[in-house]
Amino acid sequence: MEFMAGGRAEVRITLADVGKRVSVRRLTGGGQGEASFTDAVGVLTSWDAGVLSITRRNGETVRIDEASLVAGKVVPAAPVRRKVPAASVRELQEVAARGWPAIETEPLGEWTLRASGGFTRRANSVLPLGDPGLPLDAALERIGRWYGARGLPPVIVVPTGRADGAEALAAELDRRAWAAERHTRFRISALAPLADVLLDSAGGAPTRVTLSREPGAQWLALYNRTGDSGGPTADALKVLTGGPSVWFATVPAADGSTAAIGRVVIDGRWAGFAGIEVDPAQRRQGLATQVMAALAERALQEGASAAYLQVEADNDGARALYDRLGFADHHDYHYRRPLPGTAG
């Protein structure tokens, strides 16, 4: 990280840079005459009472005493590093919401409250795109009441990592003791090159994969998010089958069980992949690639040209697979919920 200007470090940020992406270096200590430094990159979300708050891409907020600041500068927003479809965070979050539709929704200004009987965080969380139309504390109180009436915890999904203002919301929720959890990467790719890579990896057109409009018993037997009861709830089925054009892929195993499954939802130019699961006993046979190849072919037939998926940031195996297939990070998001005893 280069801070030197004319041979010396400079602090080249001011209060006027709040809201911009910055890179800073601070003095963190050192003994016996040797200083040590720590660097941070993120959005400068506030500079109050001698303390800077910098929200990193993953939503973490770092607070830095102004007196410890030894260098700083404004830096460009992090780019998508590969040639991928152009899209805003808002477009992708809206597409993903349509592709995994909540059973019940209610607007709160430009925010959307979503509930689906507790099936998945995505379908039971607030999607904050824009202005809630109320001061934040009033909005949080309204959210708490709405979810409480449905027996659900209040949860807000917060996209970060691009210059869209969401880092400021993350910082405000952090101040109100809304804890961050379930960090996720939103990844995108052009669909035709992805399909080519998938077909090459699968050794040609997949022959073991069957496609259907509904998740049959074999598909549901392998899907791992239908609840402790072992079977899908009515709410789960409504979410799974919701969306503009949904297809389910199933690979049967020789013993009659299910070897692999997947889901795609096609919405205009976008094809959203989800539910890619492989039976642990059937792994290392390229089944995930075969499933995705069959789904990508169908999406191309329906006119899609771009692909997206969402993967938890700590799922190294899945991230490595999607790297090889050509997916690139677009933005991150995480969930926020109030700590016990927090108002709102």
Number of C-alpha atoms within 10 A of each C-alpha: 9 10 18 12 10 7 7 8 14 17 16 15 17 12 11 8 17 18 20 20 24 23 23 25 23 19 17 13 12 10 7 5 7 7 10 11 13 11 14 17 20 30 32 29 26 19 19 11 8 9 15 20 20 30 30 22 19 23 29 18 23 16 14 20 15 14 10 14 20 15 20 23 19 19 14 10 15 14 11 16 9 13 12 19 18 11 10 13 20 14 11 18 17 13 21 22 16 16 26 22 23 26 16 12 16 12 12 18 14 13 18 17 23 25 25 23 18 17 21 17 16 21 23 26 28 26 23 21 21 13 12 17 12 12 9 14 14 13 16 20 13 16 21 18 15 18 19 12 10 12 11 17 18 23 25 28 23 24 30 28 26 21 18 16 17 24 29 22 18 29 24 17 21 19 11 15 17 23 17 23 14 13 18 19 24 22 23 29 26 22 25 17 14 23 22 16 17 26 20 14 15 21 12 12 15 20 10 14 21 15 18 13 12 15 22 12 11 17 24 19 16 21 22 13 14 20 14 8 7 12 15 20 13 13 16 22 15 16 18 25 20 17 21 13 16 22 21 26 26 27 24 16 13 8 7 8 14 22 23 28 31 27 26 28 28 28 20 15 16 26 33 24 20 20 19 21 21 22 15 9 7 13 13 9 10 15 24 21 23 28 28 26 25 26 29 28 20 17 29 18 10 15 14 21 21 24 26 25 19 19 17 16 17 12 11 11 9 13 20 11 13 20 13 12 18 18 24 22 22 26 24 23 25 22 22 23 20 21 12 8 7 10 13 17
